[in-house]
């Protein structure tokens, strides 16, 4: 199953998309995106690749 995380810290937004089967491994991780809109777009496009 493909899952994603949108997280915010002092450096900006972080996107992580990972697969949980058979063991968790990261597919995409991007740090320091300046806006939620950019982070959300990265997440949306990544999920489209795997849909």
matplotlib code that plots the C-alpha trace (Angstrom):
import matplotlib.pyplot as plt

x = [0.0, 1.3, 1.0, 2.1, 3.0, 2.8, 4.7, 5.8, 8.8, 11.1, 12.6, 9.2, 7.0, 8.2, 6.7, 7.3, 5.7, 6.3, 5.3, 4.3, 4.5, 6.3, 8.4, 8.2, 10.5, 10.6, 9.8, 10.0, 11.2, 11.5, 12.3, 12.0, 9.2, 8.1, 4.3, 1.6, 0.4, 3.7, 4.0, 0.4, 1.1, 4.2, 2.1, -0.7, 1.7, 3.5, 0.3, -0.8, 2.4, 1.5, -2.3]
y = [0.0, 3.5, 6.1, 9.7, 12.3, 16.1, 17.6, 21.1, 22.2, 25.3, 24.5, 24.4, 21.5, 18.0, 15.3, 11.6, 8.9, 5.3, 1.7, -0.4, -3.8, -6.1, -3.7, 0.1, 1.8, 5.4, 6.1, 9.9, 12.3, 16.1, 18.6, 22.3, 23.1, 26.7, 26.4, 23.9, 24.2, 23.1, 20.2, 19.1, 19.2, 17.0, 14.6, 14.6, 14.0, 11.2, 9.4, 9.7, 8.0, 5.0, 4.9]
z = [0.0, -0.9, 1.8, 2.1, 4.8, 4.5, 7.4, 8.4, 10.4, 10.6, 7.2, 5.4, 4.1, 3.8, 1.5, 2.0, 0.0, 1.0, 0.3, 3.3, 1.7, 2.3, 4.6, 4.7, 2.2, 1.0, -2.6, -2.6, 0.1, -0.5, 2.2, 2.5, 0.2, 0.9, 0.6, 1.4, -2.2, -3.6, -1.1, -1.9, -5.7, -5.3, -3.3, -5.8, -8.8, -7.0, -6.2, -9.9, -11.0, -8.8, -9.5]

ax = plt.figure().add_subplot(projection="3d")
ax.plot(x, y, z, "-o")
ax.set_aspect("equal")
plt.show()
